[in-house]
Amino acid sequence: MWKQEIVKTARGDFEIFRKGEGDPLCSTHLYSAFNELGDYFSSEFTDYFSVVLVNLREAGNSCKAKEAHQLSMAESVYDLEAIREALGYGKWAFAGHSTGGMLGLKYAILAQDSLTKVIVGGAAASKQYMKHPGSIYCRESPYNNRLLEILDILKTSTDKAERRQANKEWLDMSLYYPEKREAYFQKPSSGKTIGSRLDYYSYTELPEYDITEALTDVKIPVFVYCGEHDAQCPYVFSEEIAKQLANSRLYAYSYSNHFPYIEEKKQFSEMVRAFVKVEDGEVLAGDKTHSQK
């Protein structure tokens, strides 16, 4: 189980969960709330880092937003910075998946001096992934109509059975082998969708989201990974991220959709071990792209 704490900062009180030992690593998701169960993604790092899993503003027992813009990526970065300072860390690493990965990129743009290294996956640097026919978020996708219904259920429904079924359908759209879903997700985990945060991202931030050019200013080491069959943020957008970054390494997972850390767990763990060895300020040498087959 993860240890819960409330961190008092000048920007408000935030709920965090800790697990593991070693150098500090922050992990979160843009619109999810966590509890003592942690989550599948951040758990991949607890053997090597002292992981701080953060509930952002309005998630879990963290403080509320007094103004809508406090739910933005930029304001979330400043909240993470306040948490880092309150915990007494000069720097920490960051790990984020999907919109958590997008937040990690924004963090590196706004405050790279506070970061030792970053690992992000299943992400995109602009809103263009929403227009890609390979993404379930694209109107042209045959899954799009049902996905919109699922997202509405997750935002508004209080029926646990209905939410559970909606999550299963969303997962099936995002797995290379959907028939393995039950085997993949046997272990209890957390990650409840926070409607207010999802709405702000979807309707306020996403329409203008484009950090592509700003990535060229990021010099710290960044690992970028993605399933080659990712149906949420297609692989081409991770290629774009890695190309824009000055100091990156791209990992491609041949038998994964949106969840390489579950679908190809062994290969993902190998990547994490490589990430652990990267030093603050190190220049990532060797081949740019690593195929995890």
Secondary structure, 3 states (H helix, E strand, C coil): CCEEEEEEECCEEEEEEEECCCEEEEECCCCEECCCCCCHHHHCCCCCEEEEEECCCCCCCCCCCCCHHHHCHHHHHHHHHHHHHHHCCCCEEEEEECHHHHHHHHHHHHHHHHEEEEEEECCCCEHHHHHCCCCCCCCCCCCHHHHHHHHHHHHHCCCHHHHHHHHHHHHHHCCCCHHHHHHHCCCCCCCEECHHHHHHHHHHHHHHCECCHHHHHCCCCEEEEEECCCCCCCHHHHHHHHHHCCCEEEEEECCCCCCHHHHCHHHHHHHHHHHHHCCCCCCCCCCCEEEEC
